[in-house]
Amino acid sequence: LLLLAVFALVHTHLTYISPSLSARSLNVSIALLLVCGQCLWLLVKRVDADMRHLTRWTSVVFGGYCLLFGTRIVSLLLYPNHAHDFFNSGTAEGAFLVASQMLFILFTYALGLIVNQRLLEELQTQEEKLSKAFHSSPCAILLTRMCDGKILEINGGFTKNTGFSCAEAVGKNTVDLKLWVNPGDRTHMVEELMSRGSVHEYEIPFRKKTGELFTGLFSAEIITINNEKCLFSNIYNISKRKRAEEERGRLLAEREQL
C-alpha cells in the first residue's frame, strides 16, 4: 500500500506539476518491476516444493516481465525520451509495448495451465480414492448399464461373495448370472429405481455361482456416466447375521419350552 501511494504521488507530480512522458514511463517500469519481482520471488521460493511444477511457467512469465522492465529502465535512463507525444515515443517504446502484450498473453495461458493441471490432479486424486474404495469394499459392488443391464465393472467383493470372476461377469447381466433367486425381486427393484432413482437396504436372497443362496442388503443409485444412465449397486452379505439371529431365536424358543 505504501509503494502504491508513492507511485501514485510520483505519477501525479509527473503528470500535472512537472509533465514528463519519459519520467512517467520510468516510474511505471520501476513500480511494475517491484511487483513482478516480488511475484517471481513468491512463486520460486515461497511456494511449497510439491507445488512448484504447477507454477513453473508462471514464474517464467514473471521472469520475462522483470527482464523487460529492467531493460526498459536502463533504456530510459540512458536514452530518455524528451517528446511528450505518447504515439511518437520511438521504436523502443513500440517494441516494449509489443513485448509486454506478448507476455500478458503468455501470462494468461500460464494461469490457465495452473488451473487445468490443478483440476486434473484433484480429479486424479478423487478417482484414485473412489477406485480404492470401490475395489477394497467387502460389499459386492457392480456397475451396470441401464439400457440393457450389461455389467460394466465389478469389485473384488462381488467375486468373493458370488464366486463370479471379472471375466465371467463383465459383459453379461444379472439375469445371465442367475443372481436373483426370485425374478420378481429384480422387477420390483427396477420399478423402484425408475420411480425414485434409488433404493436402499432391501433384504433380498441371491444365488452364488455354486448355486448356494445368501441373503444380501441391496442398495442402488442411478448415475450418469458419459451421458449414459448406469446403475451403481452394492450387496452387503448378511447371511452370517441372519443365521446368528435364527440360532438365537431357536435357542430362545427352546428355553421358553423348558
Disulfide bonds with the S-S distance in Angstrom:
none
